[in-house]
């Protein structure tokens, strides 16, 4: 399912040549990040521990003890922020943002982002500096989440090869999403129970089959809204929903906007 992420920037401080932390352990009310530019420090956050050095990011969840000790003279960015999802709270909000040591693959983009953060840290009196910091930090953390999702997709593809039945389940849904189908039909077609179908499908594809089906239908609905002048009732029929009222309710819940607002805002 499509989850909307939102970062609410709190503060950013650029520390240069820090020889030791004032406190060897601290707890923050919001998410905190240490992004190392040079030097190194050891850390422990819950069950995560290790040593962070150049280019590493260490994330600490809210209200969680953050143990740390400088190993080599440290220059780093200290950021605090709130990280929320479409649901505002709950398991997804936590799981989409990891904690502990993070190493981004796109090091060039990380270096560029840190350079901009450093520049605006020297201009604290500029009214727009906080806005720019929020922009660059949001970009940085969305990149982190997207890299994790891409890794999960790669792992899912590897797992899928081990379960061809669930590959067939995915193809069946992709072929028949516009029909008024049920999960029991799919389970019967595959000769598995509904419980087995849900468990195995989620293991391979990351979401339950019903969520995968909803995603297929809503993506198609979005395309038809932007590419045609079809009525909402007709679009609903094309996407496997009984009527436009039900489609509108599901669409609004998942995308945060009604089909009519979506069409008005994005149709070219």
Residue, then its C-alpha position, 0 to 999 in steps of 0.5 A: x500500500x502507498x504510505x505518505x511520509x512526512x518529516x517535521x523538522x525540529x532542529x539542526x546543529x553542526x558540531x565541529x571537532x568535538x572531542x567528547x560528548x557532554x553526556x555519555x547517554x541521553x534521551x530525546x523526546x523526538x527522533x534524533x540523527x547523528x550524521x558523521x562528517x569526520x571522526x568516529x564514535x561508538x553507540x548503543x541504542x536498544x539492541x543496536x550497537x557499533x561504531x559510526x564513522x565518515x558518512x554514517x548516520x545513527x538514528x535514535x527513536x523518541x524516548x530511547x536512551x542513546x549511549x555514545x562515546x567519541x573515538x576520534x575527534x568528531x565533526x557531525x550534524x545533529x538533527x531532531x525531527x518528528x517522522x509520521x506516516x499517513x496513519x500518524x501513529x502505529x507500527x508502520x510509522x516506526x517500522x518505516x524509519x529504522x534505528x541504529x547505524x544506517x549507510x546510504x548507497x547514494x554517497x554522492x547525494x549524501x555529500x551534497x546534502x551535507x554540504x548544503x546543511x553546513x552552508x545554511x548552518x552558518x546562516x542561522x539568522x536568515x529566515x529561510x534557512x530553517x525551510x531549506x534545512x527541512x527540505x534537505x533533511x526530508x530528502x535525505x530521510x526519504x532517500x533512506x526509506x526508499x533504499x530500504x524499500x528497494x532492498x526489500x523488493x530485491x529480497x522479495x524477488x529472490x524469495x518469490x523464486x522459491x514460491x512459484x505458487x505465490x508468483x502465480x497468485x500475483x499474476x492472477x490478481x494482475x489479470x483479474x483485478x477489474x473483476x468482482x473477485x474474492x480471496x476465496x476464489x484465488x485460494x481455490x484456484x491455487x488449492x491452498x487455504x485462505x490462511x496459507x494464501x495470506x501468510x505466504x503472499x505477504x511473506x513473498x510480496x510484502x503485503x497481504x493479497x487484499x492490500x495488493x489487489x486494492x493497490x492495483x485497483x486504485x492505481x488503475x482508477x488514478x490512471x483513468x481519472x487523469x487520462x479519460x473523461x469517464x464518470x466515477x461510476x464507469x471508472x469503478x466498474x473498470x476497476x472492480x468496484x460496485x459503484x463510484x461511491x464505494x470507489x470514492x470512499x476507498x480512494x479518499x482513505x488511501x490517497x488523502x484526497x477525493x477522486x474529483x480533487x485528484x482529477x482537478x489537481x493533476x489532470x493535464 
